[in-house]
Amino acid sequence: VGKQQAALIALVRSALRSDRSEEGSEDETEDWSEEGLRKKHGLITYASQAYWDEAYSQGSYGESFDWYGAWSENDLNGRSLRDLVRHLFKDDARILVLGCGNSNMTRLMHSDGLQRITSVDISETVIEQMRKRHEGLEGLDWHAMDASKMGFEAGTFDVAVEKGLFDALFAGTGERVRPVLKEVERVLKPGGRLISV
């Protein structure tokens, strides 16, 4: 049994004990946050920085991986993500890519004429990899930061794009989804758009 499987078993056992306990017992006050699950049970979910740092350090997602299809990859109807959303971006738009991972979407968007793209991910490991891989491409910025606490001024971006970030957050406890949405709203200009795939 691997460490994630063992952590999941410990979590289930704890939940069962909690269900069987009487009101007011110690188990009912258990910390079910991402951090609480990690500390008590060793469970690391997709919503955890530790998961992504380990995955990208070990090359678990190869050199480039795209959740839910790539920018220019056609779906079963012959349409790509680019075909569906490119018209929503002005060429001079300031774009924020949330949870960029090691996807090549930012580079493909840049090649497609979008020249002001800032990509963020919680994993410092992958951001360093992306900085090195795209060194010399003007207009691309890479930042390791938590999407719920970004260091950008209010109203900085015209468009924010996420592809799989919210799924990853919901794969954990889901506790970070609202803070991320509030933060995205803060960094978007009035009338700005969030494109969620």
N, C-alpha and C positions, 0 to 999 in steps of 0.2 A: 504494500500500500504506500503510495507516494504521500508527500507532506500535505498537499492540498486535499487529497482524499481523506487522510487522517483528520485534518482540521474540520472537514465537512461532517465526518462521523461524530466528532466531539461536539460540534454545534447542534446536530440533531439530538444527541443524547441530552444536552443541556436544555434544549427546548422541550423535550419530553418530560424531563424532571420538573421544569417550570410549570408545564401543564398539569402535572400530577400534584404539585405542592398546594398548600392551603394559602388563602389570602394573607398578605403581609409578610410572606417569607422572603428570605434574602434573594432567592432566584428571580422573584418578580421585579426586582430593581436592577436586573442585569443590564449592562450597557450594550444595546444592540446597534450601536453606531459602527461605521467602518473600522474606526480605531479600536473600539471595544471588541469587535469580532477578531481583529488581528491579535490584540493583546491576550485575550482570554483563550481563544481557540486556535490561533495561528492561521486563521482563514484570511486569505488575501484574494479580493475580488477584482474584477475588471475596473472597478471604481477607485482602485488603490494605486498610488504612485509606485509602491514597491513592486506590484505585479508588472507594470510596464517597464520599469527600470531593469528588472530581471529578464523580462522577455526580450527587450532590445539588446541588452548586454550579451545574451546567449544567441542572438540571431534567430529567435523563434519565428519571426515573421519575414525572414529573408531580407534581401536588400530593399525591396519595395513591396508593400502590401496595401491593397485597396479594399476596404469593406464596402459592400454593396455596389461594386462596379467602379470602374475608373472614369475619369473625365471624358475620355473619348471612346470608351468601350461601348459598343452597341448592345442594347437589350434584345429580347426576343422579337420586338416590334421594329428593330432596326434603328432605334433612337438611342443617343448617348445622353449622359448627364449634361454635357455641353449643349446638345441640341435643345434640351428642356429648359436650361436656366441662363444660358449665355446672354440672351436678350435683356436680362434683368440687370446686367452690369454695364455701366458706362466705362469706356476705356480708361478714363482717369479716376475711376472710383478707388477709394481707399478700402481695401478688403481685409477682413480678419478671418483666418482659417483656424477654427477651434479644434483641438485634439488632432493635430495634423499627422501624428505618428510618422511613419516612414513612407507614406503615400507619395506618389509622384504628381498628385493633383495640382499642388502649388506650382510646380515647374511647368506643367502642361497649360495651366491657366496663364502663366507668364508668357509662354510661347504663343499663346492665342491673343496676345495684345494687352493683357491686364498687367500693368507694370508696377502697381503699388500694393503689394501683398505682404501682410504680416501673418506669420503662422506661429501658433502657440501649442504647446503640449506640456503636460505635467511632468513628463520624463526628461530629465536633463540629458540622459544618455542619448535618446533619439534626437534631441535638438542639436547636440554636438555633432552627431552623424550627419544631420541635414545641413548644418552650416558648412561642414567640410565638403560635402557632396555638391553643394550649390555655390561654392565660393566663386566670386567674380560675376555672379548674375545680379546686375543692378536692379534695385527696386524690391528685392526679397529680404525680409527680416525674419529672424527666427528667435523665439523667446521661450525659455523654460519657465512656465508659470501655471498656477492653478487658475482655471477658467472662472472660478467663483471669486477670485481676488486678483484681478489683472491690474497691472501698474500703468494703465493708459488713462489719459485725461478723458473726461466725459465728452461725448459727442465726437470722438476721433474718427469713427469708421462709417462708411456709407452702407456697407453690406457685411454681414457675418455669415459664414458658411460652416456647417458641421455635418460630418458624414460618419455616424456611428458613435459620436461622443455621448449623446443622451442614452443610447442603448447600453453603453458601457456603464454609465452612472446608474441606470435602472437595474443592471445586472447585480449591483451591490444592494445597498439598502434603499437607494433612491433619495437619500437625505440631501444630496448635493445638487439635485436638479433645479429646485427653485432658486437657490443662491446663484447658480450659473445663469439662469434666465434673467434674473434681476441685474446681474453684472453685464450681460450682453446688452440689455436694454440701456444701461448706463453709458456704455462705450459707443453705442450707435448714435449717429446724428438723428435729430428729429426727422421722422419719415424714413429712417433707415430700415433695412430689411434683414431678417434672419432667415436663411435658407437651411432647412433641416432635412437631411436624407436619412 
